[in-house]
Amino acid sequence: MAEVILTALERQKRPLLAGDILVVTHKVVSKAEGHVVSLSNVRPSRQARRWARGYGYDPRVVELALAESKRMVRKRQGVLITETQHGLVCANSGVDLSNVDGGSSAALLPPDPDRSASELHKAIKKKTGLHIPVIVTDSFGRPWREGLTEVAIGAAGMRVFRDFCGRRDPYGYRLHSTLSLTNSLAFRALPAASFPAGQSALSADSLTSADVGRQGKSFGRRRATCFGSRQ
């Protein structure tokens, strides 16, 4: 995987430099590590078939989501929210058909994203001599919010939090919180890894009216649709 990434960066005339942080979507990691399942090999259970039939889903995808879950968080009106074996809470256990092979196979989350990030971090250091932190990400929906956002699911070579506990703000108030550095960087990298094939970056001057036309108040999801979306 390191060789493929370094070759792609060289082709784009953007070699890694000291101080860079590499953000990699889990889809790249899952493909490289072989965590892609052909749907033709999945035999859905009765539970998966019943759930899929009620909402027009592929029962094989539902079966994968159930198999990859540790517990069910919410199962209502066509939305399946689970806790994965990693402890992540997301839709469909992170099982994803997009950008794989057109719908014949599904990508699963890497079983140990931190280890994946660590191995990539070490491989890049061996090939380049550079200490390049690595963040592995996935796209998650958030409760009561429209749209997806990118979150970190694994990291290596950097601190993942910045601790503000005990510090004081400019007005003297003692802080009691931490900042997730990896999630902030994952979100920043999202436009360059956006969903349509061939779309490599998104800058402010390239946004269309469809991208910017809605107000912030529309970010909140209406209660009637909170469990009816297929995102």
C-alpha positions as CSV (number, residue, x, y, z in Angstrom):
1,M,0.0,0.0,0.0
2,A,2.9,2.4,0.8
3,E,4.4,1.8,-2.6
4,V,1.1,2.5,-4.4
5,I,0.5,5.7,-2.4
6,L,4.1,7.0,-2.9
7,T,3.9,6.3,-6.6
8,A,0.6,8.1,-7.0
9,L,2.0,11.1,-5.1
10,E,5.0,11.2,-7.4
11,R,2.8,11.0,-10.4
12,Q,0.9,14.1,-9.1
13,K,4.3,15.8,-8.5
14,R,3.4,16.0,-4.8
15,P,6.0,14.0,-2.9
16,L,5.7,13.7,0.8
17,L,7.6,16.3,2.8
18,A,8.6,16.6,6.4
19,G,5.7,17.8,8.4
20,D,3.0,16.2,6.2
21,I,0.2,14.1,7.6
22,L,-1.2,11.3,5.4
23,V,-5.0,10.8,5.6
24,V,-6.2,7.6,4.0
25,T,-9.8,6.5,3.6
26,H,-10.6,3.1,5.0
27,K,-11.6,1.9,1.5
28,V,-8.0,2.0,0.4
29,V,-6.9,0.1,3.4
30,S,-9.7,-2.5,3.2
31,K,-8.9,-3.2,-0.5
32,A,-5.2,-3.5,0.2
33,E,-5.7,-5.8,3.2
34,G,-8.3,-7.9,1.4
35,H,-11.3,-7.0,3.5
36,V,-13.7,-7.0,0.5
37,V,-16.4,-9.6,0.4
38,S,-18.2,-10.8,-2.8
39,L,-21.9,-10.6,-2.2
40,S,-22.3,-13.9,-4.2
41,N,-20.6,-15.7,-1.3
42,V,-22.9,-14.3,1.4
43,R,-25.8,-16.4,2.7
44,P,-28.3,-14.1,4.4
45,S,-30.0,-15.3,7.6
46,R,-33.7,-15.3,8.2
47,Q,-33.4,-12.1,10.3
48,A,-31.5,-10.3,7.5
49,R,-34.0,-11.4,4.8
50,R,-36.9,-10.2,6.9
51,W,-35.4,-6.8,7.6
52,A,-34.2,-6.4,4.0
53,R,-37.6,-7.3,2.6
54,G,-39.4,-4.7,4.6
55,Y,-37.3,-1.8,3.3
56,G,-36.1,-3.0,-0.2
57,Y,-32.5,-3.7,0.8
58,D,-30.1,-6.3,-0.3
59,P,-30.3,-9.1,2.4
60,R,-26.7,-10.0,1.8
61,V,-25.6,-6.5,2.8
62,V,-27.8,-6.6,5.8
63,E,-26.3,-9.9,6.8
64,L,-22.8,-8.5,6.5
65,A,-23.8,-5.5,8.7
66,L,-25.2,-7.9,11.3
67,A,-22.2,-10.1,11.2
68,E,-19.8,-7.2,11.7
69,S,-21.7,-5.8,14.6
70,K,-21.1,-6.3,18.3
71,R,-24.5,-4.9,19.4
72,M,-27.5,-3.3,17.9
73,V,-27.9,0.4,18.8
74,R,-31.0,1.2,16.7
75,K,-33.0,-0.8,14.3
76,R,-36.0,1.2,13.1
77,Q,-37.7,2.4,9.9
78,G,-35.0,1.1,7.6
79,V,-32.0,2.5,9.5
80,L,-29.5,0.0,11.1
81,I,-27.2,1.6,13.6
82,T,-24.7,-0.7,15.2
83,E,-21.6,-0.8,17.4
84,T,-18.8,-2.5,15.5
85,Q,-16.3,-4.9,17.0
86,H,-13.9,-1.9,17.2
87,G,-16.4,0.0,19.3
88,L,-17.4,2.4,16.6
89,V,-21.1,3.4,16.4
90,C,-22.2,3.8,12.8
91,A,-24.7,2.8,10.1
92,N,-24.6,-0.8,8.8
93,S,-21.4,-1.6,10.7
94,G,-19.4,0.4,8.2
95,V,-20.3,-2.0,5.4
96,D,-19.9,-0.1,2.1
97,L,-20.6,-0.8,-1.6
98,S,-19.5,2.5,-3.0
99,N,-16.3,2.8,-4.9
100,V,-15.6,-1.0,-4.8
101,D,-16.7,-2.7,-8.0
102,G,-20.1,-1.4,-8.9
103,G,-22.2,-3.2,-6.3
104,S,-21.0,-6.8,-6.6
105,S,-18.8,-6.7,-3.5
106,A,-18.8,-4.8,-0.2
107,A,-15.8,-3.3,1.7
108,L,-15.7,-4.0,5.4
109,L,-13.9,-1.9,7.9
110,P,-10.3,-2.9,8.6
111,P,-10.3,-5.2,11.7
112,D,-7.6,-3.0,13.4
113,P,-7.4,0.5,11.9
114,D,-4.7,1.5,14.4
115,R,-2.5,-1.4,13.3
116,S,-3.2,-0.6,9.6
117,A,-2.1,3.0,10.2
118,S,1.0,1.9,12.1
119,E,2.1,-0.5,9.4
120,L,1.6,2.1,6.7
121,H,3.5,4.7,8.9
122,K,6.4,2.4,9.3
123,A,6.5,1.4,5.6
124,I,6.6,5.0,4.5
125,K,9.3,5.8,7.0
126,K,11.4,2.9,5.7
127,K,11.0,4.0,2.1
128,T,11.4,7.8,2.6
129,G,13.1,8.3,5.9
130,L,10.3,10.7,6.9
131,H,8.2,10.6,10.0
132,I,4.7,10.9,8.3
133,P,1.8,10.5,10.7
134,V,-1.1,8.4,9.2
135,I,-4.8,8.7,9.8
136,V,-7.3,6.1,8.6
137,T,-10.8,7.6,8.1
138,D,-14.4,6.7,7.2
139,S,-17.5,8.7,6.4
140,F,-20.1,8.7,9.2
141,G,-23.5,10.2,9.7
142,R,-24.2,12.1,12.9
143,P,-27.4,11.8,15.1
144,W,-30.0,14.4,14.2
145,R,-27.8,15.9,11.5
146,E,-28.1,15.8,7.7
147,G,-25.2,14.7,5.6
148,L,-22.0,12.7,6.2
149,T,-18.7,13.8,7.7
150,E,-15.3,12.2,7.8
151,V,-14.0,10.8,11.1
152,A,-10.8,9.1,12.2
153,I,-11.0,5.4,13.0
154,G,-7.3,4.7,13.3
155,A,-4.0,6.7,13.6
156,A,-0.3,6.3,14.1
157,G,2.7,8.6,14.5
158,M,0.9,11.4,16.2
159,R,-1.1,12.4,19.3
160,V,-4.8,12.0,18.6
161,F,-6.0,14.5,21.2
162,R,-5.0,17.9,22.4
163,D,-5.8,18.2,26.0
164,F,-7.1,21.6,27.3
165,C,-8.2,20.3,30.7
166,G,-7.0,22.6,33.4
167,R,-6.0,25.5,31.1
168,R,-7.9,28.8,31.2
169,D,-9.6,30.6,28.4
170,P,-8.9,34.4,27.9
171,Y,-11.6,35.2,30.4
172,G,-10.2,33.0,33.2
173,Y,-12.6,30.1,32.9
174,R,-11.0,26.7,33.6
175,L,-11.4,24.3,30.6
176,H,-12.6,20.7,30.9
177,S,-12.3,19.4,27.4
178,T,-10.1,17.9,24.7
179,L,-9.8,18.4,21.0
180,S,-9.7,15.5,18.6
181,L,-6.8,16.4,16.3
182,T,-7.3,13.3,14.1
183,N,-11.1,14.0,13.5
184,S,-10.3,17.6,12.7
185,L,-7.7,16.6,10.1
186,A,-10.0,13.8,8.8
187,F,-12.7,16.4,8.1
188,R,-10.3,18.8,6.5
189,A,-9.2,16.0,4.1
190,L,-12.7,15.0,3.1
191,P,-13.1,17.2,0.0
192,A,-10.0,15.6,-1.6
193,A,-11.5,12.1,-1.0
194,S,-15.1,12.9,-2.0
195,F,-17.4,10.2,-3.4
196,P,-17.7,10.7,-7.2
197,A,-15.0,8.9,-9.1
198,G,-12.4,11.3,-10.5
199,Q,-13.3,14.1,-8.2
200,S,-10.0,14.7,-6.4
201,A,-10.4,18.1,-4.7
202,L,-13.0,20.7,-3.8
203,S,-12.1,24.3,-3.3
204,A,-14.2,27.2,-2.3
205,D,-14.1,28.8,-5.7
206,S,-15.3,25.5,-7.4
207,L,-18.5,25.2,-5.3
208,T,-21.8,25.5,-7.2
209,S,-25.1,26.8,-6.0
210,A,-26.1,23.2,-5.2
211,D,-23.1,23.0,-2.8
212,V,-23.7,26.3,-0.9
213,G,-27.4,27.1,-1.3
214,R,-28.7,25.9,2.1
215,Q,-28.5,27.7,5.5
216,G,-26.9,26.2,8.6
217,K,-30.4,25.6,10.1
218,S,-31.0,23.0,7.5
219,F,-28.2,20.8,9.0
220,G,-30.6,19.5,11.6
221,R,-32.5,16.5,10.5
222,R,-36.3,16.6,10.9
223,R,-37.6,14.1,13.4
224,A,-39.9,12.5,10.8
225,T,-36.9,11.6,8.6
226,C,-34.4,10.7,11.2
227,F,-34.9,7.0,10.8
228,G,-36.0,6.9,7.2
229,S,-32.7,7.9,5.5
230,R,-30.5,5.4,3.6
231,Q,-27.3,7.4,4.1
